Amino acid sequence: MAYVCLNCGKKAKSIEKSFIRCQYCGYRVLAKERSSLAREISTD
């Protein structure tokens, strides 16, 4: 599962459990990358 840094926007493929920081800028807030699949929702 890939993660995205909310500060610099770069992707991190994996993170260590004891050290959660961006590898590039050191920011501590990472989010899971969302899939690019469009979902169909019924309106009935």
MMTF fields as JSON, N, C-alpha, C and O atoms, coordinates in Angstrom:
{
  "mmtfVersion": "1.0.0",
  "mmtfProducer": "UNKNOWN",
  "numBonds": 175,
  "numAtoms": 176,
  "numGroups": 44,
  "numChains": 1,
  "numModels": 1,
  "chainsPerModel": [1],
  "groupsPerChain": [44],
  "chainIdList": ["A"],
  "bondAtomList": [4, 2, 8, 6, 12, 10, 16, 14, 20, 18, 24, 22, 28, 26, 32, 30, 36, 34, 40, 38, 44, 42, 48, 46, 52, 50, 56, 54, 60, 58, 64, 62, 68, 66, 72, 70, 76, 74, 80, 78, 84, 82, 88, 86, 92, 90, 96, 94, 100, 98, 104, 102, 108, 106, 112, 110, 116, 114, 120, 118, 124, 122, 128, 126, 132, 130, 136, 134, 140, 138, 144, 142, 148, 146, 152, 150, 156, 154, 160, 158, 164, 162, 168, 166, 172, 170],
  "bondOrderList": [1, 1, 1, 1, 1, 1, 1, 1, 1, 1, 1, 1, 1, 1, 1, 1, 1, 1, 1, 1, 1, 1, 1, 1, 1, 1, 1, 1, 1, 1, 1, 1, 1, 1, 1, 1, 1, 1, 1, 1, 1, 1, 1],
  "groupList": [{"groupName": "MET", "atomNameList": ["N", "CA", "C", "O"], "elementList": ["N", "C", "C", "O"], "formalChargeList": [0, 0, 0, 0], "bondAtomList": [1, 0, 2, 1, 3, 2], "bondOrderList": [1, 1, 2], "singleLetterCode": "M", "chemCompType": "L-PEPTIDE LINKING"}, {"groupName": "ALA", "atomNameList": ["N", "CA", "C", "O"], "elementList": ["N", "C", "C", "O"], "formalChargeList": [0, 0, 0, 0], "bondAtomList": [1, 0, 2, 1, 3, 2], "bondOrderList": [1, 1, 2], "singleLetterCode": "A", "chemCompType": "L-PEPTIDE LINKING"}, {"groupName": "TYR", "atomNameList": ["N", "CA", "C", "O"], "elementList": ["N", "C", "C", "O"], "formalChargeList": [0, 0, 0, 0], "bondAtomList": [1, 0, 2, 1, 3, 2], "bondOrderList": [1, 1, 2], "singleLetterCode": "Y", "chemCompType": "L-PEPTIDE LINKING"}, {"groupName": "VAL", "atomNameList": ["N", "CA", "C", "O"], "elementList": ["N", "C", "C", "O"], "formalChargeList": [0, 0, 0, 0], "bondAtomList": [1, 0, 2, 1, 3, 2], "bondOrderList": [1, 1, 2], "singleLetterCode": "V", "chemCompType": "L-PEPTIDE LINKING"}, {"groupName": "CYS", "atomNameList": ["N", "CA", "C", "O"], "elementList": ["N", "C", "C", "O"], "formalChargeList": [0, 0, 0, 0], "bondAtomList": [1, 0, 2, 1, 3, 2], "bondOrderList": [1, 1, 2], "singleLetterCode": "C", "chemCompType": "L-PEPTIDE LINKING"}, {"groupName": "LEU", "atomNameList": ["N", "CA", "C", "O"], "elementList": ["N", "C", "C", "O"], "formalChargeList": [0, 0, 0, 0], "bondAtomList": [1, 0, 2, 1, 3, 2], "bondOrderList": [1, 1, 2], "singleLetterCode": "L", "chemCompType": "L-PEPTIDE LINKING"}, {"groupName": "ASN", "atomNameList": ["N", "CA", "C", "O"], "elementList": ["N", "C", "C", "O"], "formalChargeList": [0, 0, 0, 0], "bondAtomList": [1, 0, 2, 1, 3, 2], "bondOrderList": [1, 1, 2], "singleLetterCode": "N", "chemCompType": "L-PEPTIDE LINKING"}, {"groupName": "GLY", "atomNameList": ["N", "CA", "C", "O"], "elementList": ["N", "C", "C", "O"], "formalChargeList": [0, 0, 0, 0], "bondAtomList": [1, 0, 2, 1, 3, 2], "bondOrderList": [1, 1, 2], "singleLetterCode": "G", "chemCompType": "PEPTIDE LINKING"}, {"groupName": "LYS", "atomNameList": ["N", "CA", "C", "O"], "elementList": ["N", "C", "C", "O"], "formalChargeList": [0, 0, 0, 0], "bondAtomList": [1, 0, 2, 1, 3, 2], "bondOrderList": [1, 1, 2], "singleLetterCode": "K", "chemCompType": "L-PEPTIDE LINKING"}, {"groupName": "SER", "atomNameList": ["N", "CA", "C", "O"], "elementList": ["N", "C", "C", "O"], "formalChargeList": [0, 0, 0, 0], "bondAtomList": [1, 0, 2, 1, 3, 2], "bondOrderList": [1, 1, 2], "singleLetterCode": "S", "chemCompType": "L-PEPTIDE LINKING"}, {"groupName": "ILE", "atomNameList": ["N", "CA", "C", "O"], "elementList": ["N", "C", "C", "O"], "formalChargeList": [0, 0, 0, 0], "bondAtomList": [1, 0, 2, 1, 3, 2], "bondOrderList": [1, 1, 2], "singleLetterCode": "I", "chemCompType": "L-PEPTIDE LINKING"}, {"groupName": "GLU", "atomNameList": ["N", "CA", "C", "O"], "elementList": ["N", "C", "C", "O"], "formalChargeList": [0, 0, 0, 0], "bondAtomList": [1, 0, 2, 1, 3, 2], "bondOrderList": [1, 1, 2], "singleLetterCode": "E", "chemCompType": "L-PEPTIDE LINKING"}, {"groupName": "PHE", "atomNameList": ["N", "CA", "C", "O"], "elementList": ["N", "C", "C", "O"], "formalChargeList": [0, 0, 0, 0], "bondAtomList": [1, 0, 2, 1, 3, 2], "bondOrderList": [1, 1, 2], "singleLetterCode": "F", "chemCompType": "L-PEPTIDE LINKING"}, {"groupName": "ARG", "atomNameList": ["N", "CA", "C", "O"], "elementList": ["N", "C", "C", "O"], "formalChargeList": [0, 0, 0, 0], "bondAtomList": [1, 0, 2, 1, 3, 2], "bondOrderList": [1, 1, 2], "singleLetterCode": "R", "chemCompType": "L-PEPTIDE LINKING"}, {"groupName": "GLN", "atomNameList": ["N", "CA", "C", "O"], "elementList": ["N", "C", "C", "O"], "formalChargeList": [0, 0, 0, 0], "bondAtomList": [1, 0, 2, 1, 3, 2], "bondOrderList": [1, 1, 2], "singleLetterCode": "Q", "chemCompType": "L-PEPTIDE LINKING"}, {"groupName": "THR", "atomNameList": ["N", "CA", "C", "O"], "elementList": ["N", "C", "C", "O"], "formalChargeList": [0, 0, 0, 0], "bondAtomList": [1, 0, 2, 1, 3, 2], "bondOrderList": [1, 1, 2], "singleLetterCode": "T", "chemCompType": "L-PEPTIDE LINKING"}, {"groupName": "ASP", "atomNameList": ["N", "CA", "C", "O"], "elementList": ["N", "C", "C", "O"], "formalChargeList": [0, 0, 0, 0], "bondAtomList": [1, 0, 2, 1, 3, 2], "bondOrderList": [1, 1, 2], "singleLetterCode": "D", "chemCompType": "L-PEPTIDE LINKING"}],
  "groupTypeList": [0, 1, 2, 3, 4, 5, 6, 4, 7, 8, 8, 1, 8, 9, 10, 11, 8, 9, 12, 10, 13, 4, 14, 2, 4, 7, 2, 13, 3, 5, 1, 8, 11, 13, 9, 9, 5, 1, 13, 11, 10, 9, 15, 16],
  "groupIdList": [1, 2, 3, 4, 5, 6, 7, 8, 9, 10, 11, 12, 13, 14, 15, 16, 17, 18, 19, 20, 21, 22, 23, 24, 25, 26, 27, 28, 29, 30, 31, 32, 33, 34, 35, 36, 37, 38, 39, 40, 41, 42, 43, 44],
  "secStructList": [7, 7, 3, 3, 3, 6, 6, 6, 7, 7, 3, 3, 1, 7, 7, 7, 1, 1, 7, 7, 1, 7, 6, 6, 6, 7, 7, 1, 7, 3, 3, 3, 7, 7, 7, 7, 7, 7, 7, 7, 7, 7, 7, 7],
  "xCoordList": [0.844, 0.0, 0.89, 1.825, 0.608, 1.394, 0.792, -0.421, 1.653, 1.254, 1.727, 2.714, 1.034, 1.374, 1.605, 0.808, 2.7, 2.986, 2.069, 1.942, 1.434, 0.528, 1.265, 0.65, 2.557, 3.33, 3.951, 3.734, 4.717, 5.415, 4.719, 5.004, 3.81, 3.054, 3.765, 3.256, 4.922, 5.659, 5.131, 4.59, 5.298, 4.795, 5.858, 7.042, 5.424, 6.274, 5.637, 4.465, 6.384, 5.823, 5.531, 4.506, 6.408, 6.17, 6.727, 7.626, 6.181, 6.658, 6.983, 6.368, 7.947, 8.281, 7.301, 6.834, 6.994, 6.007, 6.522, 5.74, 7.804, 8.335, 8.728, 8.908, 8.866, 9.336, 8.435, 8.642, 7.429, 6.463, 6.756, 6.308, 7.502, 7.838, 8.04, 8.317, 7.896, 8.182, 9.689, 10.471, 10.097, 11.514, 12.202, 13.427, 11.425, 12.001, 12.03, 13.048, 10.924, 10.864, 10.77, 10.926, 10.52, 10.455, 9.107, 8.977, 8.101, 6.76, 6.143, 6.365, 5.373, 4.843, 3.426, 2.889, 2.798, 1.418, 1.416, 1.763, 1.021, 0.935, -0.495, -1.175, -0.941, -2.284, -2.176, -1.244, -3.115, -3.138, -3.509, -4.38, -2.847, -3.127, -4.465, -4.741, -5.282, -6.602, -6.484, -5.627, -7.338, -7.342, -7.969, -8.768, -7.6, -8.098, -9.341, -9.756, -9.934, -11.117, -12.364, -12.595, -13.147, -14.419, -15.465, -15.495, -16.314, -17.347, -18.696, -18.964, -19.543, -20.888, -21.854, -21.869, -22.65, -23.597, -25.006, -25.28, -25.895, -27.272, -28.041, -27.806, -28.933, -29.693, -31.154, -31.991, -31.454, -32.83, -33.237, -34.371],
  "yCoordList": [-1.169, 0.0, 1.233, 1.329, 2.149, 3.369, 4.472, 4.539, 5.317, 6.459, 7.728, 7.706, 8.846, 10.134, 11.132, 11.224, 11.875, 12.918, 14.105, 14.538, 14.63, 15.755, 17.084, 18.091, 17.116, 18.346, 18.496, 19.51, 17.5, 17.621, 16.879, 17.151, 15.942, 15.23, 14.044, 13.464, 13.669, 12.538, 11.234, 11.202, 10.155, 8.843, 8.06, 8.122, 7.322, 6.404, 5.029, 4.865, 4.041, 2.711, 2.002, 1.332, 2.137, 1.478, 2.351, 3.163, 2.172, 2.912, 1.935, 0.874, 2.292, 1.463, 1.764, 2.895, 0.774, 0.954, 1.864, 2.595, 1.829, 2.631, 4.042, 4.911, 4.294, 5.591, 6.042, 5.657, 6.863, 7.287, 8.732, 9.663, 8.907, 10.223, 10.102, 9.022, 11.235, 11.273, 11.114, 11.706, 10.33, 10.082, 11.291, 11.399, 12.206, 13.329, 14.62, 15.313, 14.958, 16.241, 16.09, 17.079, 14.889, 14.672, 14.974, 14.933, 15.278, 15.58, 14.322, 13.228, 14.456, 13.283, 12.899, 11.947, 13.589, 13.276, 12.629, 13.263, 11.359, 10.609, 10.101, 9.801, 10.006, 9.513, 8.36, 8.304, 7.451, 6.349, 6.873, 7.732, 6.356, 6.78, 6.211, 5.027, 7.05, 6.615, 5.977, 6.354, 5.024, 4.387, 5.32, 6.193, 5.122, 5.989, 5.413, 5.915, 4.381, 3.766, 4.595, 5.021, 4.811, 5.521, 4.517, 3.387, 4.92, 4.027, 4.501, 5.7, 3.55, 3.875, 3.763, 2.759, 4.795, 4.842, 4.943, 5.787, 4.069, 4.137, 5.215, 5.406, 5.903, 6.968, 6.588, 7.451, 5.313, 4.859, 4.838, 4.477],
  "zCoordList": [0.0, 0.0, 0.0, 0.795, -0.868, -0.974, -0.109, 0.088, 0.39, 1.193, 0.521, -0.215, 0.763, 0.179, 1.308, 2.241, 1.213, 2.192, 1.912, 0.767, 2.953, 2.771, 2.657, 2.304, 2.944, 2.841, 1.447, 0.784, 1.001, -0.28, -1.408, -2.574, -1.103, -2.122, -2.748, -3.707, -2.235, -2.793, -2.214, -1.109, -2.983, -2.594, -1.841, -2.171, -0.826, -0.089, -0.201, 0.139, -0.668, -0.877, 0.433, 0.555, 1.408, 2.682, 3.795, 3.579, 4.977, 6.138, 7.246, 7.352, 8.069, 9.222, 10.347, 10.481, 11.139, 12.2, 13.314, 13.921, 13.585, 14.687, 14.251, 15.104, 12.952, 12.458, 11.319, 10.168, 11.64, 10.634, 10.255, 10.924, 9.187, 8.648, 7.152, 6.63, 6.468, 5.037, 4.849, 5.594, 3.875, 3.625, 3.013, 3.067, 2.426, 1.695, 2.514, 2.528, 3.202, 3.91, 5.425, 6.143, 5.932, 7.376, 8.003, 9.227, 7.191, 7.695, 8.278, 7.758, 9.345, 10.043, 9.657, 10.223, 8.727, 8.358, 6.98, 5.984, 6.935, 5.683, 5.515, 6.497, 4.274, 3.972, 2.996, 2.193, 3.062, 2.106, 0.734, 0.6, -0.279, -1.642, -2.092, -1.902, -2.68, -3.146, -4.521, -5.32, -4.784, -6.095, -7.123, -6.785, -8.366, -9.428, -10.108, -11.153, -9.538, -10.123, -9.831, -8.699, -10.856, -10.677, -10.228, -10.715, -9.311, -8.804, -9.269, -9.331, -9.594, -10.057, -8.877, -8.165, -8.685, -7.565, -8.145, -8.997, -7.67, -8.15, -7.378, -6.185, -8.036, -7.396, -7.172, -6.908, -7.275, -7.084, -5.642, -5.325]
}
